[in-house]
């Protein structure tokens, strides 16, 4: 159940109830425009990853700027987006389990639905479900291009699975899923590029081998916020699955170019707004945003525009701040913006986005696909 919104349009930022998930709309829109401009000269198009934003509202804003559709990781996310009018959805993940596949097939009248596979028995189950639903589902073969997670080996193993899909009356071979997730946060640009160049090579050879067997790849998808320029320039990838670019986070801000300077293609637009709730002793303050408000799997959050204040510890409902010796302590009730270490799971802790522009609340958007595990 959606919780009560923490704000109302027209409020000043200082009046927002906390903890709240803020979007700086000017920066957010600039990030969307920047991605569209960067991809425009390439052959690759954006299929933005909704596991980041979990919002049909944001999906439509991305598609207005040229995105061909959305990626999701779970059936529940696909349902929320399809019910929200998103017309082309790829589950860029394996879906195992009869009930989940039946739910996925039930979305076919609402949207073009695609799913990934890396096992022949999985393909057989998808085929049975599609036949029972009297539909044809698009299935992509996921290949392991270096992440060491899901996916068959590039080359002959991928070709064999693709041929199995293409031979089915109830399935359509959709192409390849070739995402190198672990490369996204390799800090040095040259090292990131080397990892992606290897992934591109595996993918290119597999596409060529598929072509030799008469199979074309309508979709060759992958890439993320940390690497998409390399895949987009390759001539191999047709779709870019970046998600975090619209928000960014403290972890992505650690990616560097080879001179050691931060890569600043996109800028921070997502914040957790917190209130100073205690100043128990000198050098310490406490805010009302802990584990339930901000994810710490990729490190503790930063305090926006206050480098002299460190967020040093989280508990369920509290965030402990360490104040430098010369810092003027924040006042009780003062609002501070926190930059999450990892935007995706931080979003999943909230029911609402509070869109702010010029210091005032402009909009409230429900995070429709948050929560759940299905």
Buried (B, 14 or more C-beta within 10 A) or exposed (E): EEEEBBBEEEBEBEEBBBBBBBBBBEBBBBBBEBBBEBBEEBEBBBBBBBBBBBBBBBBBBBBEBBBBBBBBBBBBBBBBBBBBEBBBBBBBBBBEEEEBBEBBBBBBEBBBBBBBBBBEEBBBBBBEBBBEBEBBBBBBBBBBBBBEEBBBEBBEBBBEBBBBBBEBEBBBBBBBBBBBBEBBBBEBBEEBBEBBEBBBBBBBBBBEBBEEEEBEBBBBBBBBBBBBBBBBBBEBBBBBBBBBBBBBBBBBBBBBBEEEEEBEBBBBBBBBBBBBBBBEEEEBBBBBBBBBBBBBEBBBBBBBEBEEBBBEBBEEBBBBBBBEEEBEBBEEEBBBBBBBBBBBBBBBBBBBBBBBBEEBBBBBBBBBBBEEEE
